[in-house]
Amino acid sequence: MPRPSTKLTAEKLKGLARVGAEHALNELRAEIIAIERAFPELGLPKTRRKVRTAVATVGKRARSMSAAARAAVSRRMRKYWAERRKAKARLAK
């Protein structure tokens, strides 16, 4: 059975790969920090302390949508679902 086309451009694929790599890197940094906290006697150079603060700030950052952005998404989704219902009604006839 042939696989459906995903229609991912090279640019989109690269963007998704970048997001995945950033996520993996953040998880690894968090794991390093957890190990360093468990074994403080290992003593880390100053450059590693910078990683600690960087991961702490990244972990705290929260993405939030403004009210205008939520309203725009709501309008787009209402339009999307209305079109889906129309198309489904056409097929049912």
N, C-alpha and C positions, 0 to 999 in steps of 0.2 A: 504494500500500500504506500503510495507516494506521500511524503511529508508535505504539509501545507507550507506555503512560502511565508516567511516572517517579515519580509520586506525591510530588513534592517540595513541601513546604509552603513558604510564604513565609519562615518562620523558618529552615528548613533551607537554603534557597537563599541567604538573606542571610548565614548562617554560612559557607557554602562560598565565597561571594564575598569575605567578610572574610578568610578564610584565604588565598585567592588574591591578594588585594590586599596582605596582609602579606608574602607571599612575594615578590611583585614589588617591593615597597618595599625589602625586604632586599637583593634582587639589585641594585637601583639604587644603594643606599648602598654596597654592596661595589664596584660599578663606579666610583663617585665616588672611593672611597679608592684604587683602583688607578690612576686618572688622576692623583690628587694625588701618589701615590708616583712616578709616571713623570715628573711635572713639578713638582718641589718648589718651583721658583722662582716659582710662581704665588702663593704665600703666602696662607694662608687665615685668615679671622677666627677668633677663639676659639670661636665657636659651631659652626664646622665641625669643630673638634677633638673636640667632644663627640660628634658623629655618628660619628667614627672609633672612639671607645671604645665607643659603644653597639653598633656593628656587630660589633666584635671580641667583645664579650660574647655577643651573640646567636648568632654563628657557632659559638662554643665550647659552647654549651648543648646537652646531649644528653638526649634523652628516653629513659628506661629504665623497664621494667616490673618491679615487684616480683615475687618468687616467688609470692606469693599471687595477684596479678593474672594471671600466666601460667597458674597452675593453674586459675583461674576461666575463662579463655579456652579452655583445653584441654577442660574439662568441657563448656562450651557448644558447642564445635565437635564433640566426640564425639557429643553429643545431636543436633546439627544433621545430621551425616552419617548417623547411625543412622536418623533420620526420613526422610532422602532415600532411603536404601536400601529402607526399608519401602514408601515410596510407589512406588518404581520396581518393586518386586516385585509390588505390587498391580496396577499397570498391565500388567505382563507376563502376568498370569493371564488 
